[in-house]
Amino acid sequence: MKKILTLFAVAGLMAFSSCSSNDDNIDYDTISEVFEREVDFNPSGYSVTIPLTPAIYESDVVLVYHLYTVSAGNDVWRLIPQTYYMTDGGALDFNYDFSINRINIFLGADFPLSQLSSDWTQDQVFRIVIVPGSFSGKSVNKADYSDYNAVIKRYNIDDSNVKRVKL
């Protein structure tokens, strides 16, 4: 009987010692995704809906980045929600919400949106990053979501061939 208990104790010790809570061990068979959309906002609502097909899991996180400018040949991405302050003192917001089957990107402002120039409403480019729920949990080593490049690096995403699709 002592030998059986010793065997169970050793087997249990080995099982528990093989468990790890090291967040640096990423499960690479769970794939993050990145894609790009170019959109035009129009006066019928200043919002754009992007379908997600196939639908994502409820635990997934969607991050949306706005292409703010290009500096020295490099894209400058800003995580939305993002507020831009106009020269006349007004504030323009780019924001979004999402569900398992769609992303809605929309504009808001403290002035009538009809006063916006087409620089803010036409040919706007967004990068959408879907982070699977297993990556987005609480972690000491979580990526700085405001830094697009840190997110791409942290989740091992290859964004070298992202295709831009005009909606």
C-alpha positions in Angstrom: 0.0 0.0 0.0 2.9 2.4 0.8 4.4 1.8 -2.6 1.1 2.7 -4.3 0.7 5.9 -2.3 4.4 6.8 -3.0 3.7 6.2 -6.7 0.6 8.5 -6.7 2.6 11.2 -4.8 5.4 11.1 -7.3 3.0 11.2 -10.3 1.1 14.1 -8.7 4.3 16.0 -8.0 5.4 15.6 -11.6 2.0 16.7 -12.9 2.0 19.9 -10.8 5.6 20.8 -11.5 5.0 20.7 -15.2 2.4 23.4 -15.0 3.5 26.9 -15.7 2.0 30.3 -15.5 4.7 31.9 -17.6 2.9 34.3 -19.9 5.9 34.4 -22.3 4.9 30.9 -23.5 2.4 31.9 -26.2 0.2 29.3 -27.7 1.0 29.8 -31.4 -1.7 27.6 -32.7 -4.2 30.3 -31.7 -3.8 32.9 -34.4 -4.1 36.7 -34.1 -5.3 38.5 -37.2 -4.7 41.9 -38.7 -6.5 43.5 -41.7 -6.9 47.0 -43.1 -9.9 48.9 -44.3 -10.2 52.2 -46.1 -13.5 53.9 -45.5 -15.5 57.0 -46.4 -17.8 58.5 -43.8 -20.9 60.1 -45.1 -23.5 62.4 -43.7 -26.1 59.7 -43.3 -24.6 58.8 -40.0 -20.8 59.1 -40.0 -20.4 55.5 -39.2 -19.1 52.4 -41.1 -19.9 48.8 -40.3 -17.3 46.1 -41.1 -18.6 42.6 -41.0 -16.5 39.9 -39.3 -16.8 36.7 -41.3 -16.3 34.3 -39.8 -17.5 35.6 -36.5 -14.9 36.0 -33.7 -15.2 34.3 -30.3 -16.9 36.3 -27.5 -13.6 36.3 -25.5 -11.6 37.9 -28.4 -10.5 41.5 -28.3 -10.7 43.8 -31.2 -8.3 46.8 -31.5 -8.7 49.4 -34.1 -5.9 51.8 -35.2 -6.4 55.0 -37.3 -3.7 55.9 -39.8 -3.0 59.4 -38.7 -0.1 60.3 -40.9 3.0 58.9 -42.7 6.3 60.2 -41.2 9.6 59.5 -43.0 7.9 56.7 -45.0 6.5 55.0 -41.9 2.8 54.8 -41.1 1.8 56.4 -37.8 -1.1 54.5 -36.2 -3.2 55.8 -33.3 -5.4 53.5 -31.2 -9.0 54.6 -31.2 -10.9 55.9 -29.4 -8.9 59.0 -30.4 -9.7 62.7 -30.0 -8.3 65.2 -32.5 -8.5 68.9 -31.6 -9.4 71.2 -34.4 -7.7 74.6 -34.9 -11.0 76.4 -34.1 -11.1 74.7 -30.7 -13.6 71.9 -31.6 -12.9 68.2 -30.8 -13.4 65.3 -33.2 -13.6 61.7 -31.9 -12.9 58.5 -33.8 -14.5 55.6 -31.9 -15.6 52.1 -32.4 -17.6 49.2 -30.9 -17.7 45.5 -31.8 -19.6 42.3 -31.4 -18.7 38.8 -32.5 -19.8 39.5 -36.1 -19.1 43.2 -36.8 -17.1 46.3 -36.0 -18.7 49.7 -36.1 -16.4 52.7 -36.5 -18.0 56.1 -36.0 -17.3 59.8 -35.7 -18.5 62.2 -33.0 -17.8 65.8 -32.3 -18.8 68.8 -30.2 -19.7 70.6 -33.5 -21.9 69.6 -36.4 -20.1 66.8 -38.3 -21.3 68.3 -41.6 -18.7 71.0 -41.0 -15.8 68.5 -41.3 -13.6 68.7 -44.3 -13.2 65.6 -46.5 -9.7 65.2 -45.1 -11.4 63.7 -42.0 -14.2 61.8 -43.7 -12.9 60.4 -46.9 -10.2 57.7 -47.6 -9.7 57.1 -43.8 -7.6 54.0 -43.2 -8.0 51.7 -40.2 -5.9 48.6 -39.1 -8.0 46.1 -37.2 -6.2 43.6 -34.9 -8.1 40.7 -33.5 -6.4 39.3 -30.4 -7.7 35.8 -29.3 -9.2 35.7 -25.8 -6.4 33.4 -24.6 -3.9 36.2 -25.2 -6.0 39.1 -23.9 -6.4 37.9 -20.3 -4.8 39.4 -17.3 -1.0 39.3 -17.7 2.0 41.1 -16.2 3.5 41.1 -19.7 0.5 42.4 -21.6 1.3 44.5 -24.7 0.8 48.3 -24.7 -2.3 48.3 -26.8 -1.7 52.0 -27.7 1.5 51.1 -29.5 0.6 49.2 -32.7 4.1 47.9 -33.2 4.3 46.5 -29.7 1.0 44.6 -30.2 2.3 43.2 -33.5 5.5 42.1 -31.9 3.9 40.7 -28.6 1.3 38.5 -30.5 3.8 37.5 -33.2 1.6 38.9 -36.0 3.1 39.1 -39.5 1.7 42.4 -40.9 4.1 42.6 -43.9 1.4 41.8 -46.4 -1.7 43.4 -45.1 -4.0 44.2 -48.0 -6.1 47.4 -47.9 -9.7 46.9 -48.9 -11.9 49.9 -49.7 -15.4 49.7 -48.2 
